Amino acid sequence: MPRLPKIAFILAVPFLLVGCMSLNTLGTIQTMSKLDVVNDPIEDMVFAVEADANLKPLPEQTQFVFSLTPEGGTTQKTRANLRLAAANEMPRGTKPAAQGKILHVFVFPEAEKEKLRAVQAQIRTFKSKSIKGSLSIGVEPAFCKTTPQVASDSKFSVFVARSTQESLMPLLAGAKVSDLENKTGQNALPMCH
């Protein structure tokens, strides 16, 4: 199976003293800064991709990435596939997609949640040993196209919520599909089946 083009959107946070946070809106920064990556149920997070109708994010290939880097050590990346959310898993107050776009909401399948708990346990081990470091969490949506050509000005946005009890907030707004194709090669997006 060919590797599908992906682009990552990262939120970096410290698990002790090192790290930074870089998001689009103040509201997102404030809400996500309350996320306790060591103890909160990360597996309850919800992600959404709002894309033009000719783009479709692929479930089970769209991934959440948890990168853990102990100070002076090697980065350990844990990837968890995301699945499309069921109707009862939509975040509170989910608004309709913008004109001409489709909102695709993703959650963690049960089988992937243990991976996230294992990373949190590793962070607790580092903290108990006073090992400093940082971690980043991000989303790598994989897309296919529903039409042979995707407009050069076609865009997509990525949203995040800490749980279904909270509203989606912007993580990345108005990313150009052309930037994604420039990164991975022209016409790299496969046709949807």
N, C-alpha and C positions, 0 to 999 in steps of 0.2 A: 504494500500500500504506500503511495507517495506521501511524503510529509507535507501537510497542509500549512499554508502561510499563517503565522500567528504574530500577534503583537502584544506585548505585556504592558499592563498598567500597574504600577507598583506603589504600595504604601509601605514606607520603611519606619519601623518603630524600635525603640531600644528594649532589650529585656533586662538590662541593668542601666548603664549610663550612656551607651553609644547609640546614635541613630538620629534620624530626622523624619519629618513628615512633610509630604508635598502633595497637596490636593488642590482642586480647582476652586472650591468655595470655602469661605470661613465657616459656614454651618457644617459642612462635611468635616472639616478639620476639628472643630469643637466636639462633634459627636464621636468621631472615630478616636479622638484622643482619650475618650472615656473607656475605650476597649482595653480590657486587661487580657493581653495575649497569653498570659500564663494560666489564668483561672477561668476566664469567661468561656462559654460554650461556642467556640469558633465555628463548630459544625452547624450552628444555627444561622450563620450569615447567608444572605440572599444577594444575588447579583442579577443585573439585567443589562441587556444590550438592546439599544434602540437603533434600528438600521433601516435604510431604504428598503422598499419591498423587493428589490432585485438582489438583496443580500440576505443570507440566512446563516446565523451562527449555528454551528453543529454541536448538538448535545453529545456528551461522552468524548468529544475531542476538544471542547472548550474546557480549559483547566484553570484551577486555582493553584497557585504556586506559593509555597512556604519555604523561604530560604533562610537558613540558620547559620550564622557565622560566629563561632567563638573567637575571641581576640587571639590573633596569632595562629588561628587554625584555618582549616579548609571549609568552604561553604558547603553545606549539605542542603540539597534541594529536595523537597517532597512535593510531588504533583498529585492532585486529586481531581479526577474528572467530575464535571458538573452535569446534572440532568435537568431537563425542563421541569419547571414547577407545576404541580397540579393546581387546580382552581383553589383549593383550600390552603395552599402554601403561598399565596400572593401576599406581599407585604401590605400592611395597613395603609389605606389611602392611596393605593396604586392608581395613578392617573392614566388616562388613555394616551397612546403614543401620539406624537406630533403628526400633523397632516402629512400623508404620504410615507409614513414610517410604520414599522411594526415593532412592538416591545416584546422581547423574548426574556422571560424570567427563569433563572437557574437556581437550583439548590444542590446540596450534596446528597448523593445516594447513600443509603445506609452503609454499604460496603466500603465507602471512602472515609467515613467519619473516624474510624479507628486510626487512620494515618495521622489525622490532625491531633487526636488525643496523644499519640505517641510523640509528636513533635513538642507538644506542651509539656509532657513528662520529661523530655530531654532538656528543655529550658529550665524546668524546676531543678533538675540534677545539676546543671551548670550553676544556677543561683545558689544552691546549697553548698557548692564548692567554691563560691565567690569567683567564678569564671565570668569575665565580662564579655560582651559581644553585642551583636545586633541581629535583627531579623527583618525580612521584608515579606510582605504578602502582596500578591497581585493576581490579576486575571489575564489569561491568554485566550481570547476568543479565536476560534478557528471558523472560517467562513467558507461557504460555497455560494455560487451565483445562480439565480433562477432564470437569468436571461444571458444570451451569449456575450453581450457587452454590458459593462457597468460604466455609468456616466463618470467622467473624470472629476466632477464635483460631488460625487456620491459621498455621504458622510455617515458616521455612526457615533454613538455615545455609549458610555459605560456607567452604570449606577451601582451603588452598594447600600445595603442596610444590615445592621447588626443582627436583626432577627425579623420574623414576619410581623412582630408587634410594632415595628418602627417603619417609617417611610423611607423609600429609596432616595438617595442623595447622589448628586453627580460626582463621579470619580474622574471622568474624562468627557469633555463635551466637544462635539463636532470634529472628530478625527476623520481625516480624509482617507478614503479607500485607496486613492492613488499613492499616498504615503506608504500604505501597507504593501501595495504592489511594487513600489520602488524598492522597498526593503527586501522583498522576496522574489522579485522578477515579474516582468509584465505578463499578464494573462496567467498568473500563477494560481488564481482562484479556480478551483474545479467547478464544473457544473453540478448542481444539486441533482440527486436521483429521485 
